[in-house]
Amino acid sequence: MSCEGMRRQKVLAESRTFLRDKDLAPLDQQPHLVRSRWRILTFAHAHGGYSFEQTLDLFLSAVGQRVGTKPWQIQQMADAVRIHRYQYQRGSAD
């Protein structure tokens, strides 16, 4: 497995564990949140030099340009990424 693949697996595993241990989302929603985290991290890596909120805005704009994407999906993704980010930071400091 490539270095990138190993990094991805580690991030996904940490995200799954964190969501499950903190009971932050229903089990059926957790896979979507984990994928969203990976997607925003990958996007942020490719578009460095911006603050978290700037990167999130750029990411959501890119997602919104996809055919068939509904406004509620964009808002849901934004909320999920923000909640996960702030909960994860707080949880890792505990």
ZISUL-V737195 format. One record per residue. N is the residue number from 0. OMEGA is omega as a letter, one per 40 degrees, with the letter a starting at -180 (999 if undefined). Layout:
<<N:OMEGA> <N:OMEGA>>
This chain:
<<0:a> <1:i> <2:i> <3:i> <4:i> <5:i> <6:a> <7:a> <8:i> <9:i> <10:a> <11:i> <12:i> <13:a> <14:i> <15:a> <16:a> <17:a> <18:a> <19:a> <20:a> <21:a> <22:a> <23:a> <24:i> <25:a> <26:a> <27:i> <28:a> <29:i> <30:i> <31:i> <32:i> <33:i> <34:i> <35:i> <36:i> <37:a> <38:a> <39:i> <40:i> <41:i> <42:a> <43:i> <44:a> <45:a> <46:a> <47:i> <48:a> <49:i> <50:i> <51:a> <52:i> <53:i> <54:i> <55:i> <56:i> <57:i> <58:a> <59:i> <60:i> <61:i> <62:a> <63:i> <64:i> <65:i> <66:i> <67:a> <68:a> <69:i> <70:a> <71:i> <72:i> <73:i> <74:i> <75:i> <76:i> <77:a> <78:a> <79:a> <80:i> <81:a> <82:a> <83:a> <84:a> <85:i> <86:a> <87:i> <88:i> <89:a> <90:a> <91:i> <92:a> <93:999>>
